[in-house]
Amino acid sequence: MEQLSHSQTESREVKSFDITDNIFDVVVTAKKLEALAQTYSESYFTDKDNDNPACYMAATMLDYANKVCDELKNIQSKIN
Protein backbone atom coordinates (compact mmCIF):
# COMPACT_ATOMS: atom_id res chain seq x y z
CA MET A 1 0.00 0.00 0.00
CA GLU A 2 2.79 2.39 0.92
CA GLN A 3 4.62 1.67 -2.35
CA LEU A 4 1.45 2.37 -4.36
CA SER A 5 1.06 5.71 -2.60
CA HIS A 6 4.73 6.52 -3.29
CA SER A 7 4.27 5.67 -7.00
CA GLN A 8 1.23 7.93 -7.22
CA THR A 9 3.15 10.78 -5.59
CA GLU A 10 6.06 10.34 -8.02
CA SER A 11 3.62 10.24 -10.94
CA ARG A 12 2.04 13.52 -9.81
CA GLU A 13 5.47 15.13 -9.44
CA VAL A 14 6.47 14.05 -12.96
CA LYS A 15 3.19 15.34 -14.42
CA SER A 16 3.60 18.60 -12.53
CA PHE A 17 7.15 18.93 -13.86
CA ASP A 18 5.93 18.24 -17.42
CA ILE A 19 3.19 20.86 -17.07
CA THR A 20 5.66 23.38 -15.68
CA ASP A 21 7.96 22.78 -18.66
CA ASN A 22 5.04 23.13 -21.06
CA ILE A 23 3.91 26.37 -19.45
CA PHE A 24 7.46 27.73 -19.63
CA ASP A 25 7.65 26.86 -23.35
CA VAL A 26 4.31 28.53 -24.02
CA VAL A 27 5.37 31.65 -22.12
CA VAL A 28 8.54 31.87 -24.23
CA THR A 29 6.51 31.48 -27.43
CA ALA A 30 3.99 34.10 -26.28
CA LYS A 31 6.80 36.53 -25.44
CA LYS A 32 8.20 36.04 -28.95
CA LEU A 33 4.76 36.75 -30.40
CA GLU A 34 4.49 39.84 -28.22
CA ALA A 35 7.90 41.11 -29.39
CA LEU A 36 7.03 40.41 -33.02
CA ALA A 37 3.70 42.25 -32.76
CA GLN A 38 5.36 45.20 -31.05
CA THR A 39 8.14 45.39 -33.65
CA TYR A 40 5.59 45.21 -36.46
CA SER A 41 3.43 47.95 -34.94
CA GLU A 42 6.35 50.26 -34.24
CA SER A 43 8.19 49.66 -37.53
CA TYR A 44 5.41 49.87 -40.07
CA PHE A 45 3.04 52.45 -38.64
CA THR A 46 3.35 56.08 -37.58
CA ASP A 47 0.98 58.64 -36.11
CA LYS A 48 -0.16 59.38 -39.66
CA ASP A 49 -1.63 55.87 -39.88
CA ASN A 50 -4.29 56.46 -37.22
CA ASP A 51 -7.06 56.02 -39.80
CA ASN A 52 -5.47 52.92 -41.35
CA PRO A 53 -7.44 49.73 -40.54
CA ALA A 54 -4.21 47.70 -40.73
CA CYS A 55 -2.81 49.87 -37.94
CA TYR A 56 -5.84 49.07 -35.76
CA MET A 57 -5.41 45.37 -36.53
CA ALA A 58 -1.71 45.48 -35.59
CA ALA A 59 -2.55 47.30 -32.35
CA THR A 60 -5.23 44.73 -31.56
CA MET A 61 -2.80 41.86 -32.17
CA LEU A 62 -0.30 43.51 -29.83
CA ASP A 63 -2.98 43.97 -27.16
CA TYR A 64 -3.95 40.30 -27.37
CA ALA A 65 -0.31 39.19 -27.30
CA ASN A 66 0.18 41.27 -24.14
CA LYS A 67 -2.95 39.77 -22.58
CA VAL A 68 -1.88 36.20 -23.38
CA CYS A 69 1.55 36.83 -21.82
CA ASP A 70 -0.02 38.26 -18.67
CA GLU A 71 -2.46 35.36 -18.33
CA LEU A 72 0.28 32.79 -18.86
CA LYS A 73 2.44 34.46 -16.22
CA ASN A 74 -0.49 34.20 -13.79
CA ILE A 75 -0.91 30.50 -14.58
CA GLN A 76 2.83 29.93 -14.21
CA SER A 77 2.90 31.63 -10.80
CA LYS A 78 -0.05 29.52 -9.61
CA ILE A 79 1.68 26.31 -10.70
CA ASN A 80 4.97 27.25 -9.07
C-alpha positions as CSV (number, residue, x, y, z in Angstrom):
1,M,0.0,0.0,0.0
2,E,2.8,2.4,0.9
3,Q,4.6,1.7,-2.4
4,L,1.4,2.4,-4.4
5,S,1.1,5.7,-2.6
6,H,4.7,6.5,-3.3
7,S,4.3,5.7,-7.0
8,Q,1.2,7.9,-7.2
9,T,3.2,10.8,-5.6
10,E,6.1,10.3,-8.0
11,S,3.6,10.2,-10.9
12,R,2.0,13.5,-9.8
13,E,5.5,15.1,-9.4
14,V,6.5,14.0,-13.0
15,K,3.2,15.3,-14.4
16,S,3.6,18.6,-12.5
17,F,7.2,18.9,-13.9
18,D,5.9,18.2,-17.4
19,I,3.2,20.9,-17.1
20,T,5.7,23.4,-15.7
21,D,8.0,22.8,-18.7
22,N,5.0,23.1,-21.1
23,I,3.9,26.4,-19.5
24,F,7.5,27.7,-19.6
25,D,7.6,26.9,-23.3
26,V,4.3,28.5,-24.0
27,V,5.4,31.7,-22.1
28,V,8.5,31.9,-24.2
29,T,6.5,31.5,-27.4
30,A,4.0,34.1,-26.3
31,K,6.8,36.5,-25.4
32,K,8.2,36.0,-28.9
33,L,4.8,36.8,-30.4
34,E,4.5,39.8,-28.2
35,A,7.9,41.1,-29.4
36,L,7.0,40.4,-33.0
37,A,3.7,42.2,-32.8
38,Q,5.4,45.2,-31.0
39,T,8.1,45.4,-33.7
40,Y,5.6,45.2,-36.5
41,S,3.4,47.9,-34.9
42,E,6.3,50.3,-34.2
43,S,8.2,49.7,-37.5
44,Y,5.4,49.9,-40.1
45,F,3.0,52.5,-38.6
46,T,3.3,56.1,-37.6
47,D,1.0,58.6,-36.1
48,K,-0.2,59.4,-39.7
49,D,-1.6,55.9,-39.9
50,N,-4.3,56.5,-37.2
51,D,-7.1,56.0,-39.8
52,N,-5.5,52.9,-41.4
53,P,-7.4,49.7,-40.5
54,A,-4.2,47.7,-40.7
55,C,-2.8,49.9,-37.9
56,Y,-5.8,49.1,-35.8
57,M,-5.4,45.4,-36.5
58,A,-1.7,45.5,-35.6
59,A,-2.5,47.3,-32.4
60,T,-5.2,44.7,-31.6
61,M,-2.8,41.9,-32.2
62,L,-0.3,43.5,-29.8
63,D,-3.0,44.0,-27.2
64,Y,-3.9,40.3,-27.4
65,A,-0.3,39.2,-27.3
66,N,0.2,41.3,-24.1
67,K,-2.9,39.8,-22.6
68,V,-1.9,36.2,-23.4
69,C,1.6,36.8,-21.8
70,D,0.0,38.3,-18.7
71,E,-2.5,35.4,-18.3
72,L,0.3,32.8,-18.9
73,K,2.4,34.5,-16.2
74,N,-0.5,34.2,-13.8
75,I,-0.9,30.5,-14.6
76,Q,2.8,29.9,-14.2
77,S,2.9,31.6,-10.8
78,K,-0.1,29.5,-9.6
79,I,1.7,26.3,-10.7
80,N,5.0,27.2,-9.1
